[in-house]
Amino acid sequence: MAVQQNKVSRSRRNKRRAHDALMGINTIECPNCGELKLPHHVCPACGYYRGFEVISAKADEQWDEDDEV
């Protein structure tokens, strides 16, 4: 088993832990519908990506109804 040779100071310990903080999720506003979405992802509300409709919103609603049954 590994045993430390010398005491690790609070400064050195805290430097190691400096990058362990949780980061918030970066969201942007969809230019088409105004809902918040992840950058470089299709908008889950309207189905648009970079000005083009990729997923039709009606198909998603139909899929959700099938899931519930």
N, C-alpha and C positions, 0 to 999 in steps of 0.2 A: 504494500500500500504506500502511496506517495505521502511523504511528510515534509512540510516546509522547513527550510533551514533557518530562515529569518522571518521576523514579523513583517507583514505587509502593512505599510502605513495607510492611514485613511485617505490621504491624497492619491496614492497609487491605486488603491482599491476603487475610489470614486472615478478616476480617469478611465478605468476599465469599464465601468458601468455607465459611462456618459452616453453611449449609443443604444441603451436598452429601452429608452422611453418609447411609448406607443405614439404613432403618428395618426393624425386625423385623415379621413378619406377626402381626397381632392375631387370636388365635383364642379361641373360647369353648367351653365344654363343652355338648354337646347335652343338653337336659333329658330327652329320651326314652331315648337309649342310652348317653350318657356319653362318646361319641367327641368329639374336637376338630373344630370346623368354623368356617368363616368366619361372622362375624355377618351377619344378613340374607340368608343363603343356605340352601338346602335341604341337610339333612345327607346327605352321600354314603353313609354307612353304613346308615342306616335309612330315608331318604326322607321324613322328617317336617320340617315347617316350621310353627312357631307352634302346635304341638299337633295338626296335621292331616297325614294321610298324603297327600303330593303325588305321590310316585313310589313304586311298589311295589318292594320290594327283590328280589323274585323276577324281575321283568321285567329288572332291571339284570343279574342273574346270567345270564339267558338271552342278553342282548345281548352280554355278555363272551364267552360260549361261541361265538357266531356270529362274533365278530371274530377269534378265534384260528384258525378253520378257513380 
